[in-house]
Amino acid sequence: MREELLTARLSLRPPVPDDVDAIFAVHSDPATCLHNPSDALSGRAEAVELFKRWDAHWHRYGYGYWVVRRRDADHPLGFCGTKLMELGGMAVLNLFYRFEAASWGHGVASEAVTAVVEWVTERVPDLPVIARVRPANTASQRVATRAGLARAGHLDVPGEDGLDWIYAKNLPT
Ligand SMILES: CC(C)(COP(=O)(O)OP(=O)(O)OC[C@H]1O[C@@H](n2cnc3c(N)ncnc32)[C@H](O)[C@@H]1OP(=O)(O)O)[C@@H](O)C(=O)NCCC(=O)NCCS
């Protein structure tokens, strides 16, 4: 289905090969990977591989990570979406968001992430949505909360960069 999402200010579209440079730019800035250094990319070839993984997820499941830009501009501000994974033996949609530092502080992440969470809640209602957030990443915690996720401390897990706090929506009862 590879659907485009529109919000008041933003367009979210599935990634295309031309997005590799933006993927590399956003993931090679130490500021954007401050809390998750294991996500940092050190060469463009790694961005090509990341794009291929994102694209394969779209082809397999019909959703994935979107490229976010302002509706009146072509320049990608960042990326946001969900990926199917396991958490504690449970299938979940892992929420991801990362935006270029120049865009921070204007509600872009809240607007994009809220649209993504609404979309997957409607289209993939059987799976919980979770976010794995480092304890010091206050901005990310605010974004997850604004998008409707709530702290689920009982699911906290060690992640690649240390303890991940779990935020969740639509957990099984
Ligand atoms: C986290 C991130 C997505 C936030 O993007 P953003 O567009 O600046 O977010 P918003 O403008 O929508 O702000 C969301 C909230 O965070 C708050 N916030 C933003 N930057 C903050 C900071 N440095 N410290 C504390 N709070 C901050 C805002 O005030 C806002 O709070 P509110 O909901 O109470 O109004 C962005 O900083 C980013 O891409 N960081 C690097 C990647 C990352 O950490 N991703 C998450 C991994 S779990």
The ligand as a Tripos MOL2 file, in Angstrom:
@<TRIPOS>MOLECULE
LIG
   48    50     1     0     0
SMALL
NO_CHARGES

@<TRIPOS>ATOM
      1 C1         13.7880   13.3860   20.1060 C.3       1 LIG1
      2 C2         13.4860   14.2220   18.8600 C.3       1 LIG1
      3 C3         12.8180   13.3210   17.8510 C.3       1 LIG1
      4 C4         12.5460   15.3620   19.2600 C.3       1 LIG1
      5 O1         12.2740   16.1120   18.0680 O.3       1 LIG1
      6 P1         11.5910   17.5730   18.1110 P.3       1 LIG1
      7 O2         11.0390   17.8420   16.7540 O.co2     1 LIG1
      8 O3         12.5360   18.5460   18.6970 O.co2     1 LIG1
      9 O4         10.4020   17.3080   19.1410 O.3       1 LIG1
     10 P2          9.1840   18.3120   19.4340 P.3       1 LIG1
     11 O5          9.5300   19.7000   18.9860 O.co2     1 LIG1
     12 O6          7.9600   17.6620   18.8980 O.co2     1 LIG1
     13 O7          9.1630   18.3320   21.0390 O.3       1 LIG1
     14 C5          8.6200   17.2770   21.7860 C.3       1 LIG1
     15 C6          8.7330   17.6000   23.2700 C.3       1 LIG1
     16 O8         10.0800   17.4310   23.7000 O.3       1 LIG1
     17 C7         10.5250   18.6270   24.3290 C.3       1 LIG1
     18 N1         11.9330   18.7680   24.0080 N.ar      1 LIG1
     19 C8         12.4690   19.0000   22.7880 C.ar      1 LIG1
     20 N2         13.8140   19.0340   22.8950 N.ar      1 LIG1
     21 C9         14.1060   18.8300   24.1970 C.ar      1 LIG1
     22 C10        15.3160   18.7280   24.9490 C.ar      1 LIG1
     23 N3         16.5150   18.8610   24.3680 N.pl3     1 LIG1
     24 N4         15.2390   18.4940   26.2770 N.ar      1 LIG1
     25 C11        14.0500   18.3480   26.8810 C.ar      1 LIG1
     26 N5         12.8570   18.4020   26.2260 N.ar      1 LIG1
     27 C12        12.9040   18.6620   24.9210 C.ar      1 LIG1
     28 C13         9.6660   19.7170   23.7380 C.3       1 LIG1
     29 O9          9.5920   20.8350   24.5930 O.3       1 LIG1
     30 C14         8.3450   19.0090   23.6400 C.3       1 LIG1
     31 O10         7.7570   18.9390   24.9320 O.3       1 LIG1
     32 P3          6.1840   19.1040   25.1770 P.3       1 LIG1
     33 O11         5.5630   17.8730   24.5720 O.co2     1 LIG1
     34 O12         6.0810   19.1440   26.6580 O.co2     1 LIG1
     35 O13         5.7570   20.3470   24.4790 O.co2     1 LIG1
     36 C15        14.7730   14.8360   18.2590 C.3       1 LIG1
     37 O14        15.4430   15.5290   19.2830 O.3       1 LIG1
     38 C16        15.7090   13.8170   17.6540 C.2       1 LIG1
     39 O15        15.5910   13.4570   16.4740 O.2       1 LIG1
     40 N6         16.6800   13.3390   18.4730 N.am      1 LIG1
     41 C17        17.6730   12.3870   18.0040 C.3       1 LIG1
     42 C18        17.1140   11.0130   17.7550 C.3       1 LIG1
     43 C19        16.4290   10.4100   18.9460 C.2       1 LIG1
     44 O16        16.8640   10.5640   20.0910 O.2       1 LIG1
     45 N7         15.3500    9.6960   18.6470 N.am      1 LIG1
     46 C20        14.5950    8.9700   19.6500 C.3       1 LIG1
     47 C21        15.2630    7.6760   19.9680 C.3       1 LIG1
     48 S1         14.3110    6.7670   21.2000 S.3       1 LIG1
@<TRIPOS>BOND
     1     1     2 1
     2     2     3 1
     3     2     4 1
     4     2    36 1
     5     4     5 1
     6     5     6 1
     7     6     7 2
     8     6     8 1
     9     6     9 1
    10     9    10 1
    11    10    11 2
    12    10    12 1
    13    10    13 1
    14    13    14 1
    15    14    15 1
    16    15    16 1
    17    15    30 1
    18    16    17 1
    19    17    18 1
    20    17    28 1
    21    18    19 ar
    22    18    27 ar
    23    19    20 ar
    24    20    21 ar
    25    21    22 ar
    26    21    27 ar
    27    22    23 1
    28    22    24 ar
    29    24    25 ar
    30    25    26 ar
    31    26    27 ar
    32    28    29 1
    33    28    30 1
    34    30    31 1
    35    31    32 1
    36    32    33 2
    37    32    34 1
    38    32    35 1
    39    36    37 1
    40    36    38 1
    41    38    39 2
    42    38    40 1
    43    40    41 1
    44    41    42 1
    45    42    43 1
    46    43    44 2
    47    43    45 1
    48    45    46 1
    49    46    47 1
    50    47    48 1
@<TRIPOS>SUBSTRUCTURE
     1 LIG1         1 GROUP 0 **** ****
